[in-house]
Each structure stands twice: as structure tokens, then as C-alpha cells.
Amino acid sequence: MSTGTGEKSLTNTVRVALGVVGAIALIFGLLILIWPEKTFSVITWILAVYAIIAGLVYIGLGAFSRERGGWSRIGYIVLGVLFVIAGIVAIANIASAASVLLLLVGLMIGITWVVEGIVSLSTLSDTSSKGWTIFFAIISIVAGVVVMFAPIWGALIVWLFFGVSLVILGIIQIVRALRFGRI
């Protein structure tokens, strides 16, 4: 009898977990689609707070660590101070920090796509579908170059695609939660 109760409890736990994760994804995806810039600013603010906390941890490691040598401790303190300063500057100028972060994300996406295209071309001799590999490589390189010339727009498009993906995945998770454990 306890096996049935335990199994039902596990089913309910999984159902609730799927529903909660789905609802969070759906809400976050909708926020991205409705207010993409504000949502990105919130992410930037969270990263800035993280930088301050990490900086304080590094300062603490440098100041209170007895096992580390002098230069290592100084390095931790300097790194910590830089993290704290970066976090404070980002919070003080959240719109500018979000723009810079968006720019960096866009550049990284562009560079990654160009490298991915080049790597695909380098594996051309190992693949059986050379035409598709060449096609993918050309698309990847062209898309990467386009995004590198307009990194903010590229990152914003990827950000919006991320929002759409979260909405779709959130809905799917909620449906899974409602149907989980049913035969």
C-alpha cells in the first residue's frame, strides 16, 4: 500500500516540478517578448550584483587567506576591487551597461558563427554530405559576419528568439505537467 502512495507522491512531485518550471519559462519568455530591453536590463542588473558579491568574496579570500602567498592574496584583492567597481559602475549606469553587454553578446555570437562555419569547412573531408556541410558553413560565416557588423541587432534578434523559445517550451512543460502520470 505504501508503494502506491509513494508512487503517487512521486508523480505529483514531478507534475508540480514540470508545471513550475514551465510557468517560469513561460513568464520569462513573455517578459522578454513584451519588454526585451527592460528584461535585458534586469539581467544586466543581476550580473552587476553578482559582480559585486564575487568581488567581495575575492577581497575576503585575499584578506583572510593564510594558505596563500603574498602575491596571490594581492591578486585576489585587486581582482575583487575590480569586480566591485565594475558592478557599481554597471548599476549606476544600467542602460549603458546593458547596451555594452548586448554589444558583447552580439559580437560573441557573430564570432562563434564564423568560427563554426570555418570548423565545418575543416571537417569537409570527414563528412558524407559535403554539399550540406558547405551550405551550412557559408550560411554560418555570412550570418556571423552580418551579426558582427550589427552586433546589437543580432543579439536582440537572438534575445527575442530566446523569448519565443521559452514561451513554447514553457507551454510544452505545462502541458506535460498536466498529462504526467496519466495513462
Backbone as CSV, one residue per row, in Angstrom:
resi,resn,N_x,N_y,N_z,CA_x,CA_y,CA_z,C_x,C_y,C_z
1,MET,0.823,-1.193,0.000,0.000,0.000,0.000,0.866,1.256,0.000
2,SER,1.982,1.189,0.722,2.856,2.357,0.754,3.537,2.586,-0.586
3,THR,3.700,1.513,-1.400,4.302,1.673,-2.711,3.412,2.532,-3.601
4,GLY,2.112,2.299,-3.572,1.179,3.096,-4.359,1.154,4.543,-3.912
5,THR,1.186,4.761,-2.608,1.194,6.117,-2.071,2.496,6.821,-2.433
6,GLY,3.623,6.098,-2.318,4.921,6.680,-2.672,5.008,7.004,-4.145
7,GLU,4.455,6.124,-4.972,4.462,6.348,-6.415,3.590,7.544,-6.777
8,LYS,2.433,7.657,-6.125,1.541,8.795,-6.385,2.189,10.093,-5.927
9,SER,2.880,10.046,-4.797,3.580,11.225,-4.291,4.680,11.656,-5.252
10,LEU,5.416,10.671,-5.783,6.468,10.979,-6.750,5.869,11.572,-8.017
11,THR,4.776,11.010,-8.482,4.094,11.527,-9.675,3.646,12.968,-9.451
12,ASN,3.064,13.238,-8.307,2.628,14.605,-8.007,3.812,15.558,-7.922
13,THR,4.918,15.100,-7.331,6.113,15.940,-7.225,6.659,16.280,-8.607
14,VAL,6.737,15.281,-9.471,7.220,15.522,-10.834,6.253,16.436,-11.571
15,ARG,4.960,16.211,-11.408,3.951,17.049,-12.071,4.098,18.510,-11.636
16,VAL,4.240,18.740,-10.339,4.400,20.111,-9.827,5.704,20.726,-10.345
17,ALA,6.780,19.942,-10.334,8.069,20.457,-10.807,7.982,20.858,-12.280
18,LEU,7.395,20.002,-13.109,7.231,20.335,-14.521,6.375,21.587,-14.697
19,GLY,5.301,21.679,-13.927,4.419,22.846,-14.024,5.106,24.131,-13.608
20,VAL,5.862,24.078,-12.512,6.561,25.277,-12.030,7.628,25.715,-13.033
21,VAL,8.421,24.761,-13.506,9.459,25.091,-14.483,8.822,25.640,-15.758
22,GLY,7.730,25.031,-16.195,7.037,25.521,-17.379,6.481,26.919,-17.188
23,ALA,5.896,27.178,-16.030,5.341,28.514,-15.754,6.441,29.566,-15.705
24,ILE,7.562,29.226,-15.082,8.685,30.174,-15.022,9.190,30.476,-16.429
25,ALA,9.371,29.438,-17.241,9.835,29.644,-18.619,8.842,30.483,-19.409
26,LEU,7.559,30.190,-19.262,6.522,30.945,-19.973,6.528,32.415,-19.562
27,ILE,6.582,32.669,-18.268,6.577,34.055,-17.766,7.820,34.800,-18.237
28,PHE,8.989,34.162,-18.091,10.228,34.820,-18.501,10.230,35.070,-20.013
29,GLY,9.748,34.106,-20.792,9.668,34.284,-22.237,8.743,35.421,-22.622
30,LEU,7.586,35.508,-21.953,6.657,36.613,-22.233,7.265,37.963,-21.858
31,LEU,7.984,37.993,-20.734,8.647,39.245,-20.349,9.663,39.674,-21.399
32,ILE,10.416,38.720,-21.923,11.393,39.043,-22.972,10.683,39.582,-24.205
33,LEU,9.572,38.964,-24.589,8.876,39.407,-25.792,8.142,40.727,-25.610
34,ILE,7.613,40.974,-24.422,6.870,42.207,-24.181,7.809,43.380,-23.912
35,TRP,8.832,43.159,-23.083,9.786,44.213,-22.714,11.222,43.719,-22.896
36,PRO,11.672,43.558,-24.145,13.009,42.972,-24.347,14.136,43.799,-23.723
37,GLU,14.076,45.118,-23.862,15.154,45.950,-23.327,15.143,45.960,-21.800
38,LYS,13.953,46.083,-21.213,13.859,46.109,-19.750,14.286,44.775,-19.150
39,THR,13.884,43.681,-19.796,14.267,42.367,-19.292,15.773,42.194,-19.375
40,PHE,16.372,42.663,-20.466,17.825,42.574,-20.590,18.499,43.462,-19.549
41,SER,17.894,44.602,-19.245,18.437,45.469,-18.189,18.383,44.775,-16.829
42,VAL,17.317,44.029,-16.573,17.221,43.283,-15.308,18.327,42.229,-15.241
43,ILE,18.555,41.534,-16.359,19.639,40.542,-16.403,20.977,41.232,-16.156
44,THR,21.170,42.392,-16.740,22.407,43.155,-16.530,22.544,43.545,-15.062
45,TRP,21.450,43.976,-14.447,21.477,44.341,-13.030,21.844,43.133,-12.177
46,ILE,21.263,41.968,-12.490,21.588,40.749,-11.740,23.073,40.424,-11.886
47,LEU,23.604,40.539,-13.097,25.040,40.291,-13.309,25.898,41.307,-12.553
48,ALA,25.448,42.553,-12.480,26.194,43.574,-11.741,26.216,43.255,-10.250
49,VAL,25.084,42.844,-9.707,25.036,42.451,-8.292,25.939,41.241,-8.065
50,TYR,25.903,40.293,-8.988,26.782,39.131,-8.903,28.250,39.572,-8.885
51,ALA,28.596,40.532,-9.738,29.980,41.017,-9.777,30.388,41.623,-8.438
52,ILE,29.497,42.364,-7.816,29.804,42.953,-6.511,30.002,41.855,-5.462
53,ILE,29.107,40.889,-5.444,29.226,39.797,-4.471,30.508,39.002,-4.713
54,ALA,30.780,38.666,-5.975,32.014,37.934,-6.291,33.238,38.750,-5.900
55,GLY,33.190,40.059,-6.141,34.302,40.928,-5.762,34.543,40.914,-4.266
56,LEU,33.465,40.965,-3.490,33.610,40.920,-2.033,34.192,39.585,-1.576
57,VAL,33.799,38.507,-2.249,34.357,37.185,-1.925,35.843,37.160,-2.240
58,TYR,36.237,37.682,-3.396,37.657,37.715,-3.745,38.454,38.571,-2.765
59,ILE,37.892,39.705,-2.370,38.577,40.557,-1.382,38.742,39.785,-0.074
60,GLY,37.680,39.096,0.333,37.755,38.285,1.548,38.793,37.180,1.437
61,LEU,38.844,36.511,0.288,39.858,35.466,0.090,41.272,36.037,0.205
62,GLY,41.458,37.188,-0.400,42.782,37.799,-0.344,43.145,38.302,1.039
63,ALA,42.184,38.852,1.732,42.465,39.448,3.034,42.617,38.408,4.144
64,PHE,41.840,37.323,4.073,41.800,36.404,5.202,42.441,35.041,4.936
65,SER,42.919,34.802,3.732,43.529,33.506,3.425,44.932,33.444,4.005
66,ARG,45.195,32.429,4.809,46.515,32.248,5.418,47.378,31.285,4.612
67,GLU,46.742,30.465,3.758,47.489,29.471,2.992,48.151,30.065,1.755
68,ARG,47.648,31.145,1.253,48.142,31.728,0.004,49.328,32.654,0.274
69,GLY,50.161,32.769,-0.776,51.305,33.670,-0.688,50.879,35.117,-0.840
70,GLY,51.809,36.019,-0.644,51.522,37.455,-0.683,50.993,37.940,-2.022
71,TRP,51.624,37.514,-3.137,51.185,37.980,-4.451,49.825,37.411,-4.811
72,SER,49.574,36.191,-4.421,48.269,35.591,-4.675,47.172,36.350,-3.926
73,ARG,47.458,36.701,-2.688,46.475,37.447,-1.887,46.242,38.828,-2.474
74,ILE,47.309,39.477,-2.901,47.175,40.802,-3.524,46.360,40.678,-4.820
75,GLY,46.623,39.616,-5.592,45.864,39.394,-6.830,44.383,39.238,-6.568
76,TYR,44.042,38.456,-5.534,42.632,38.296,-5.183,42.006,39.629,-4.774
77,ILE,42.713,40.406,-4.001,42.177,41.700,-3.553,41.987,42.640,-4.731
78,VAL,42.976,42.717,-5.615,42.865,43.592,-6.791,41.710,43.126,-7.678
79,LEU,41.623,41.817,-7.926,40.527,41.287,-8.729,39.186,41.604,-8.077
80,GLY,39.102,41.442,-6.762,37.873,41.744,-6.039,37.479,43.200,-6.157
81,VAL,38.452,44.087,-6.012,38.172,45.523,-6.136,37.673,45.841,-7.543
82,LEU,38.292,45.231,-8.564,37.854,45.467,-9.943,36.421,44.974,-10.162
83,PHE,36.091,43.803,-9.615,34.731,43.282,-9.723,33.740,44.228,-9.044
84,VAL,34.068,44.688,-7.841,33.164,45.584,-7.110,32.979,46.889,-7.887
85,ILE,34.066,47.452,-8.390,33.970,48.700,-9.161,33.121,48.482,-10.410
86,ALA,33.360,47.375,-11.137,32.584,47.095,-12.343,31.108,46.945,-12.014
87,GLY,30.794,46.253,-10.931,29.404,46.081,-10.533,28.733,47.392,-10.170
88,ILE,29.441,48.228,-9.419,28.884,49.530,-9.018,28.669,50.425,-10.236
89,VAL,29.661,50.457,-11.137,29.529,51.278,-12.344,28.362,50.778,-13.192
90,ALA,28.212,49.457,-13.298,27.108,48.898,-14.088,25.758,49.266,-13.480
91,ILE,25.633,49.174,-12.166,24.364,49.521,-11.525,24.076,51.016,-11.662
92,ALA,25.116,51.834,-11.557,24.930,53.280,-11.668,24.532,53.688,-13.092
93,ASN,24.940,52.918,-14.073,24.649,53.218,-15.482,24.026,51.992,-16.147
94,ILE,22.909,51.538,-15.640,22.346,50.258,-16.058,22.011,50.226,-17.546
95,ALA,21.513,51.312,-18.103,21.169,51.324,-19.533,22.424,51.192,-20.387
96,SER,23.455,51.914,-20.020,24.715,51.818,-20.768,25.345,50.450,-20.599
97,ALA,25.309,49.919,-19.384,25.872,48.589,-19.135,25.119,47.529,-19.926
98,ALA,23.792,47.662,-20.011,23.001,46.703,-20.791,23.360,46.803,-22.269
99,SER,23.571,48.011,-22.769,23.966,48.184,-24.169,25.326,47.557,-24.443
100,VAL,26.264,47.773,-23.531,27.596,47.177,-23.699,27.508,45.660,-23.640
101,LEU,26.726,45.129,-22.699,26.562,43.689,-22.600,25.920,43.129,-23.870
102,LEU,24.908,43.814,-24.385,24.257,43.401,-25.622,25.252,43.418,-26.779
103,LEU,26.084,44.443,-26.839,27.118,44.544,-27.868,28.092,43.374,-27.773
104,LEU,28.552,43.080,-26.557,29.490,41.972,-26.374,28.863,40.635,-26.727
105,VAL,27.613,40.436,-26.325,26.911,39.190,-26.658,26.775,39.063,-28.176
106,GLY,26.397,40.144,-28.836,26.273,40.129,-30.297,27.588,39.811,-30.981
107,LEU,28.668,40.425,-30.524,29.984,40.136,-31.103,30.380,38.677,-30.878
108,MET,30.112,38.172,-29.680,30.455,36.775,-29.402,29.650,35.817,-30.274
109,ILE,28.379,36.123,-30.489,27.555,35.282,-31.362,28.118,35.312,-32.782
110,GLY,28.417,36.492,-33.278,28.974,36.622,-34.631,30.291,35.875,-34.789
111,ILE,31.190,36.063,-33.844,32.489,35.380,-33.901,32.290,33.867,-33.841
112,THR,31.399,33.421,-32.958,31.145,31.984,-32.820,30.606,31.397,-34.115
113,TRP,29.698,32.095,-34.775,29.149,31.574,-36.028,30.215,31.513,-37.123
114,VAL,31.078,32.524,-37.194,32.155,32.494,-38.192,33.084,31.310,-37.916
115,VAL,33.476,31.144,-36.667,34.356,30.020,-36.309,33.666,28.694,-36.585
116,GLU,32.376,28.596,-36.269,31.636,27.364,-36.528,31.620,27.031,-38.015
117,GLY,31.458,28.043,-38.852,31.495,27.816,-40.298,32.861,27.356,-40.776
118,ILE,33.906,27.968,-40.248,35.275,27.575,-40.621,35.570,26.151,-40.162
119,VAL,35.152,25.822,-38.938,35.357,24.458,-38.427,34.595,23.459,-39.297
120,SER,33.392,23.798,-39.720,32.630,22.903,-40.597,33.376,22.658,-41.901
121,LEU,33.964,23.707,-42.454,34.740,23.532,-43.686,35.976,22.673,-43.451
122,SER,36.551,22.781,-42.264,37.753,21.989,-41.980,37.446,20.508,-41.821
123,THR,36.188,20.169,-41.561,35.807,18.760,-41.422,35.172,18.225,-42.700
124,LEU,35.303,18.958,-43.770,34.648,18.597,-45.026,35.073,17.217,-45.535
125,SER,36.331,16.855,-45.355,36.800,15.562,-45.859,36.239,14.384,-45.066
126,ASP,35.762,14.644,-43.837,35.248,13.569,-42.975,33.749,13.348,-43.109
127,THR,33.055,14.193,-43.831,31.602,14.106,-43.878,31.123,13.464,-45.174
128,SER,29.970,12.816,-45.090,29.406,12.190,-46.289,28.509,13.159,-47.056
129,SER,28.055,14.211,-46.388,27.171,15.184,-47.037,27.914,16.500,-47.232
130,LYS,28.815,16.498,-48.206,29.660,17.668,-48.450,28.852,18.904,-48.850
131,GLY,27.825,18.708,-49.649,27.002,19.836,-50.095,26.333,20.546,-48.926
132,TRP,25.730,19.770,-48.021,25.072,20.364,-46.856,26.088,21.019,-45.925
133,THR,27.250,20.410,-45.800,28.281,20.981,-44.935,28.754,22.319,-45.490
134,ILE,28.985,22.382,-46.788,29.406,23.644,-47.417,28.301,24.691,-47.274
135,PHE,27.053,24.285,-47.522,25.919,25.196,-47.392,25.832,25.744,-45.964
136,PHE,25.922,24.848,-44.977,25.881,25.272,-43.576,27.035,26.220,-43.260
137,ALA,28.230,25.887,-43.727,29.399,26.717,-43.435,29.243,28.117,-44.020
138,ILE,28.768,28.200,-45.247,28.588,29.513,-45.890,27.546,30.330,-45.135
139,ILE,26.407,29.707,-44.806,25.355,30.410,-44.059,25.890,30.872,-42.703
140,SER,26.615,30.002,-42.026,27.146,30.331,-40.704,28.137,31.489,-40.780
141,ILE,29.029,31.447,-41.755,30.033,32.523,-41.895,29.362,33.833,-42.275
142,VAL,28.448,33.799,-43.230,27.753,35.027,-43.653,26.936,35.599,-42.491
143,ALA,26.190,34.744,-41.798,25.393,35.211,-40.658,26.299,35.788,-39.581
144,GLY,27.428,35.151,-39.320,28.368,35.653,-38.315,28.922,37.012,-38.683
145,VAL,29.283,37.197,-39.947,29.821,38.493,-40.385,28.744,39.571,-40.283
146,VAL,27.513,39.233,-40.691,26.411,40.205,-40.603,26.188,40.612,-39.152
147,VAL,26.162,39.640,-38.245,25.944,39.944,-36.831,27.109,40.757,-36.268
148,MET,28.331,40.487,-36.719,29.475,41.274,-36.213,29.410,42.725,-36.677
149,PHE,28.803,42.982,-37.835,28.664,44.358,-38.289,27.474,45.071,-37.655
150,ALA,26.526,44.320,-37.136,25.380,44.883,-36.417,25.140,44.041,-35.169
151,PRO,26.099,44.056,-34.229,26.016,43.124,-33.099,24.829,43.354,-32.179
152,ILE,24.418,44.589,-31.984,23.296,44.838,-31.079,22.005,44.285,-31.684
153,TRP,21.798,44.515,-32.983,20.607,43.965,-33.631,20.650,42.445,-33.641
154,GLY,21.830,41.893,-33.911,21.969,40.436,-33.904,21.661,39.845,-32.548
155,ALA,22.206,40.455,-31.495,21.953,39.956,-30.140,20.484,40.131,-29.763
156,LEU,19.877,41.238,-30.189,18.462,41.470,-29.887,17.580,40.426,-30.576
157,ILE,17.918,40.079,-31.814,17.153,39.050,-32.519,17.294,37.708,-31.807
158,VAL,18.531,37.377,-31.403,18.744,36.129,-30.660,17.993,36.178,-29.335
159,TRP,17.985,37.340,-28.666,17.273,37.517,-27.396,15.780,37.278,-27.582
160,LEU,15.213,37.839,-28.669,13.790,37.637,-28.951,13.499,36.181,-29.308
161,PHE,14.404,35.553,-30.066,14.254,34.130,-30.373,14.287,33.309,-29.090
162,PHE,15.143,33.704,-28.159,15.212,33.044,-26.856,13.873,33.187,-26.134
163,GLY,13.263,34.375,-26.201,11.962,34.600,-25.581,10.884,33.722,-26.191
164,VAL,10.851,33.634,-27.516,9.874,32.777,-28.196,10.097,31.323,-27.785
165,SER,11.365,30.905,-27.736,11.684,29.526,-27.339,11.197,29.240,-25.925
166,LEU,11.397,30.192,-25.016,10.948,29.990,-23.642,9.429,29.888,-23.555
167,VAL,8.729,30.691,-24.331,7.264,30.617,-24.329,6.812,29.240,-24.816
168,ILE,7.376,28.781,-25.924,6.993,27.480,-26.477,7.342,26.360,-25.504
169,LEU,8.575,26.381,-24.980,8.987,25.342,-24.040,8.173,25.396,-22.749
170,GLY,7.838,26.594,-22.295,7.017,26.731,-21.096,5.642,26.114,-21.282
171,ILE,5.023,26.385,-22.431,3.704,25.808,-22.715,3.804,24.284,-22.778
172,ILE,4.835,23.790,-23.441,5.011,22.335,-23.540,5.193,21.717,-22.152
173,GLN,5.988,22.356,-21.295,6.200,21.832,-19.946,4.907,21.835,-19.133
174,ILE,4.114,22.873,-19.281,2.836,22.935,-18.555,1.905,21.821,-19.039
175,VAL,1.855,21.600,-20.344,1.038,20.508,-20.879,1.565,19.175,-20.373
176,ARG,2.881,19.005,-20.359,3.464,17.769,-19.823,3.082,17.578,-18.359
177,ALA,3.107,18.689,-17.604,2.746,18.594,-16.186,1.305,18.146,-16.016
178,LEU,0.425,18.675,-16.838,-0.987,18.311,-16.744,-1.236,16.857,-17.160
179,ARG,-0.417,16.353,-18.066,-0.622,14.994,-18.585,0.262,13.959,-17.903
180,PHE,1.225,14.393,-17.087,2.177,13.451,-16.484,1.469,12.475,-15.543
181,GLY,1.804,11.192,-15.683,1.261,10.169,-14.799,-0.085,9.622,-15.255
182,ARG,-0.630,10.171,-16.316,-1.900,9.662,-16.836,-1.611,8.618,-17.903
183,ILE,-2.441,7.622,-17.958,-2.220,6.541,-18.930,-2.994,6.794,-20.187
